Each structure stands twice: as C-alpha cells, then as structure tokens.
Amino acid sequence: MEASMSKNEQSTGWLGVAISKLFIRTMFRQVQGWKRDVPGRAAGFVEVARDGSRLEGASLRTTAMHPRGVVLLCHPFLKYGMHYFFENKLDQAFLDQGYHVVAFNFKGFGRSTIGGHAFADDVLAIARRVIRDNPGLPIHLVGCSFGGYHLSHALARDTTPFTSAVLDSVPVSVRSYFTRGPLRLAMRWISGSRLAVPTGTCAIDHSLQGVRDLPIAYFYGLNDRFIPAASVAGLSLDCEALHMVGFEGCRHLENHKKHRDRYFEEIFDFFNRAEAQTPVVPA
C-alpha cells in the first residue's frame, strides 16, 4: 500500500501537487466550515494520513456477541460529511446486523485538514486503522456518490484489506456531476490532464477495470440525472464483474430513502456472498 501511494505522489510532481491542492481548496469552499461533534454513541478519533492530512472519524461498535465484520463508510459531497450517515440512520442498520461501523470526513470536510491532493489516500489511511483495531474481521466498504468515486480509485491502488465494496449513486465521470459554472470547466480540464489519475478525477471505470478479485456492487437510481443510462451501459460493458442494481423512481442519493428495505437486503446479501468466498484470516 505504501509503495503504490509513493509512486502516485512521485508521478504527479511538485507543481502538479501544488495545483491539485489549490484546486481542492477552491472546490471545497461550498462545503467547508460546517463542523459537528461525533454522536455520543460513537468514539471519535483522528487519523493522520500519509500525506499529513488529519482525518476526523467516528467508530461505533455493534452489541452483537460475535461481530460479523466492519463497514467503512465513505460520505457524499455534502457539507455534513460523515454525519450524512448518522442523520439518515444508515449506521444503525449495519450495527443491528452485527457489523462495527467506521465513518470519517475526507480532507477538507468538517475538522479534517488538507495535507495532500488525493482523496483515495484518505480511504487507505482509515483502512489501515480499521485493520489495526479489528484484526481478522472482514472489512466492507460502502461509498456514496463522491465517497464511492474516490473509493473506486483507492481500490485501484490496493484491494487487499477489503472483502467487498458497494458503490451507491456514484457518477461514472466527474463531468456528469459538475455540469455548471466554473467547476464544470475546471473539472473538464483536470479530468483530461495528466493530473486525472493522481487526483482521482478520471472516470471510475479507469480504476475498476483493473480490480479483478474483489466483489463490487454498483447501486444507481433510474432517475439519477448524474448517472445517465448510457453511463450505466458503458460501465457494465467495461467492468463486467460489477453487480449492477437499479432502483426505480430514485434520483441522486435516494436509493436508501425510497427503497430502504430492499437497499439493505441487497447490501447484506452481497456481504454474505463476499464473505463466503473470502478465506478466513486468523486474528
């Protein structure tokens, strides 16, 4: 894991890193400044990523006598950051099924600082902590929109810590999400430049095509304007191993709101299949 991230930084160059960090700070003006303490039922923590970012997180423990695994949640591009999951009570659904839950704020959200330029580094930094705290337990990833986008790019660097990944409401390209104003132009430029891969602004199929042995599910709303039918068809062709799940009548990030029972049935069935095909690692 360390070697792949080091190679990524070296390939970007100091000027590319500087431009990328400036771009992140500009892009995040609309979401920065909102802060909230972790819920009282959670244990807060700060994990320092390899790039120096101080990542704010929260850990919640299931009351099940025999925990089934850990779910690592990656939040959407909303000012609430990881609190999106708590406000929608998504964490409780996993706790009730016997999974510990870990959530965190990507760099630039909440109290997380910006030390580098690649959000995939954040996912892998938190994953290292999860492994330390939960030796031998399966680790499942759930990423919503922005969080799933950068989770996809993290998987291109390293899949070894993980048992499965669920991508929910994740646009295939940043160009589908940023469609207006200066950010549209900036995203079109950076996603087509040599900075696209290091900054994680390239399309997700670029990363997922190289992931061979990890079960990955892709959830999308049939009315999600950020995920047109042509994108779904293209992703399905480029990444044939993906488990594709469509939700009727759902716009962006509405899958768990309009079809909550089916949403979690799909997730837990997917977790079960992934766990069944993964060798047990002794603690």
C-alpha positions in Angstrom: 0.0 0.0 0.0 2.8 2.4 1.0 4.7 1.8 -2.2 1.7 2.5 -4.5 0.9 5.8 -2.9 4.5 6.9 -3.0 4.7 6.1 -6.7 1.5 8.1 -7.2 3.0 11.2 -5.5 6.2 11.0 -7.4 4.4 10.7 -10.8 2.4 13.9 -10.0 5.4 16.2 -9.4 5.6 19.1 -7.0 3.9 21.5 -9.4 1.1 19.1 -10.0 0.6 18.6 -6.3 0.5 22.3 -5.7 -2.0 22.9 -8.4 -4.1 19.9 -7.1 -4.2 21.2 -3.6 -5.1 24.7 -4.7 -7.9 23.2 -6.8 -9.2 21.2 -3.8 -9.3 24.3 -1.6 -11.2 26.2 -4.3 -13.6 23.4 -4.9 -14.3 22.9 -1.2 -15.4 26.5 -0.4 -19.0 25.5 -0.7 -18.7 22.7 1.9 -16.0 24.0 4.3 -16.8 25.5 7.7 -19.5 23.1 8.8 -18.4 21.2 11.9 -20.2 18.9 14.4 -19.0 16.6 17.2 -19.4 12.9 16.6 -22.6 11.4 18.0 -22.5 10.5 21.7 -22.9 6.8 20.8 -19.6 6.9 18.8 -15.9 7.1 19.7 -14.2 9.9 17.9 -10.7 9.7 16.6 -8.2 11.5 14.4 -6.0 9.5 11.9 -3.0 11.1 10.3 -2.8 10.1 6.7 0.5 9.6 4.8 0.1 13.0 3.1 -0.2 14.7 6.5 -4.0 15.2 6.4 -5.6 14.9 9.9 -8.7 12.9 9.2 -11.6 13.2 11.7 -13.5 9.9 12.2 -16.0 8.0 14.3 -16.1 4.4 15.4 -19.3 2.6 16.5 -19.3 -0.9 17.9 -22.1 -3.4 17.5 -23.5 -5.1 20.5 -23.5 -8.5 18.8 -21.6 -11.1 20.8 -19.8 -12.3 17.6 -19.2 -9.3 15.3 -19.5 -10.2 11.6 -17.2 -7.6 10.3 -16.6 -3.9 9.9 -18.3 -1.5 7.5 -16.2 1.6 6.4 -18.5 4.4 5.2 -17.3 7.0 2.6 -19.5 10.1 2.5 -21.0 12.1 -0.4 -20.0 15.7 -1.4 -22.2 17.4 1.2 -21.1 19.8 3.9 -22.3 17.3 6.5 -19.6 14.9 5.6 -19.7 11.7 7.6 -22.8 13.0 9.5 -24.8 12.2 6.4 -24.8 8.6 7.6 -25.8 9.3 11.1 -28.6 11.7 10.1 -30.1 9.0 7.9 -29.5 6.3 10.5 -27.6 4.2 8.0 -25.0 3.3 10.6 -27.7 1.7 12.8 -28.8 -0.7 10.1 -25.2 -2.1 10.0 -24.8 -2.2 13.8 -28.1 -4.1 14.1 -26.8 -6.8 11.7 -23.7 -7.4 13.7 -21.2 -5.1 12.0 -18.9 -2.5 13.6 -19.1 0.9 11.7 -16.4 3.4 10.9 -17.1 6.7 9.3 -14.7 9.6 8.6 -14.5 13.0 7.0 -12.5 13.3 3.8 -9.8 16.0 3.8 -11.4 19.4 3.7 -14.7 18.3 5.4 -15.6 19.0 9.0 -12.4 19.1 11.0 -10.3 17.1 8.6 -7.4 19.1 7.2 -6.0 19.2 3.7 -2.4 17.8 3.7 -2.4 16.3 0.2 -4.2 16.1 -3.1 -5.6 12.6 -3.4 -8.8 11.5 -1.6 -8.0 7.9 -2.3 -5.2 8.3 0.3 -7.8 9.1 2.9 -9.7 5.8 2.3 -6.5 3.8 2.6 -5.4 5.6 5.7 -8.6 4.9 7.5 -8.5 1.3 6.3 -5.1 0.8 8.0 -6.6 2.0 11.2 -9.6 -0.4 10.8 -7.2 -3.3 10.3 -5.2 -2.4 13.4 -8.4 -2.1 15.5 -10.2 -5.2 14.1 -7.7 -7.9 13.3 -9.2 -10.8 11.3 -12.6 -9.3 10.7 -14.0 -8.8 7.2 -13.9 -5.2 6.0 -16.7 -4.0 3.7 -16.7 -0.6 2.0 -19.8 1.5 1.3 -19.3 4.7 -0.7 -22.0 7.2 -1.6 -21.5 9.5 -4.6 -18.3 11.4 -4.0 -17.2 8.9 -1.4 -17.7 6.0 -3.7 -15.9 7.8 -6.5 -12.7 8.1 -4.6 -13.2 4.7 -3.0 -13.1 3.3 -6.6 -9.7 4.9 -7.1 -8.4 3.6 -3.8 -9.3 0.1 -4.9 -7.0 0.6 -8.0 -4.1 1.1 -5.6 -4.9 -1.7 -3.1 -7.8 -4.1 -2.5 -6.0 -6.5 -0.1 -7.6 -5.1 3.2 -11.2 -5.5 1.8 -13.8 -8.2 1.5 -16.3 -6.2 -0.7 -17.3 -2.8 -1.9 -20.7 -1.2 -2.5 -20.8 1.9 -4.7 -24.1 3.9 -4.2 -25.1 6.7 -6.5 -21.6 7.1 -7.9 -21.3 9.1 -11.2 -19.1 7.3 -13.7 -17.4 10.6 -14.5 -16.9 13.9 -12.7 -18.1 15.6 -15.8 -21.6 14.1 -15.2 -21.7 15.7 -11.7 -20.2 19.1 -12.2 -22.2 20.4 -15.1 -22.5 24.2 -14.4 -20.3 27.2 -13.6 -16.5 27.4 -13.1 -16.3 24.0 -11.5 -17.5 22.4 -14.8 -14.7 24.0 -16.7 -12.1 23.1 -14.0 -13.3 19.5 -13.8 -13.2 19.1 -17.6 -9.6 20.4 -17.6 -8.2 18.4 -14.7 -10.0 15.2 -15.6 -8.5 15.3 -19.1 -5.0 16.2 -17.9 -2.1 14.2 -16.6 -3.3 15.0 -13.1 -6.5 13.0 -13.6 -5.2 9.7 -12.2 -3.2 11.1 -9.2 -6.1 13.4 -8.2 -8.8 10.8 -8.7 -10.7 12.8 -11.2 -10.5 10.2 -14.0 -13.7 8.1 -14.7 -14.2 5.3 -12.2 -14.1 2.6 -14.9 -10.5 3.6 -15.4 -9.8 2.2 -11.9 -12.4 -0.5 -11.6 -11.2 -2.3 -14.8 -8.1 -3.3 -13.0 -9.8 -4.7 -9.9 -10.1 -8.4 -10.5 -10.6 -10.3 -7.2 -12.8 -8.0 -5.1 -16.7 -8.3 -5.3 -18.1 -4.8 -6.1 -21.7 -3.8 -6.3 -23.0 -0.7 -8.1 -26.3 0.8 -7.0 -27.9 3.5 -9.1 -31.2 5.3 -9.3 -33.1 5.0 -12.6 -33.9 8.7 -12.4 -30.5 9.9 -11.2 -29.5 12.8 -13.6 -25.9 12.3 -12.7 -25.9 8.7 -13.9 -27.5 8.6 -17.4 -28.4 5.2 -18.8 -25.6 5.4 -21.3 -23.1 5.7 -18.5 -24.6 2.6 -16.8 -24.4 0.6 -20.0 -20.8 1.7 -20.6 -19.7 0.8 -17.1 -21.4 -2.6 -17.3 -19.5 -3.4 -20.5 -16.2 -2.1 -19.3 -16.4 -3.8 -15.9 -18.3 -7.0 -16.5 -17.8 -8.3 -12.9 -19.7 -5.5 -11.3 -23.0 -6.5 -9.6 -25.4 -3.9 -11.0 -28.5 -2.9 -9.0 -31.0 -0.3 -10.3 -33.7 1.4 -8.1 -37.0 2.5 -9.6 -38.0 6.1 -9.3 -34.9 7.3 -7.5 -32.9 10.4 -8.1 -29.4 11.1 -6.7 -28.8 9.6 -3.3 -32.5 8.4 -2.9 -32.0 4.7 -3.1 -31.8 4.1 0.6 -34.6 6.7 1.2 -37.3 5.3 -1.1 -36.4 1.6 -1.0 -34.8 1.2 2.4 -35.8 -2.4 3.0 -34.6 -3.6 -0.5 -31.5 -1.4 -0.2 -30.2 -3.2 2.9 -31.4 -6.6 1.7 -29.2 -6.1 -1.4 -26.3 -5.0 0.7 -26.4 -7.8 3.3 -27.0 -10.5 0.6 -23.9 -9.1 -1.2 -21.9 -9.0 2.0 -22.8 -12.7 2.7 -21.8 -13.8 -0.7 -18.5 -12.0 -0.5 -17.7 -13.3 3.0 -18.5 -16.9 1.8 -15.8 -16.7 -1.0 -13.2 -15.0 1.2 -10.7 -17.2 3.1 -10.9 -16.7 6.9 -7.8 -14.8 8.2 -7.0 -15.8 11.8 -6.8 -12.8 14.3 
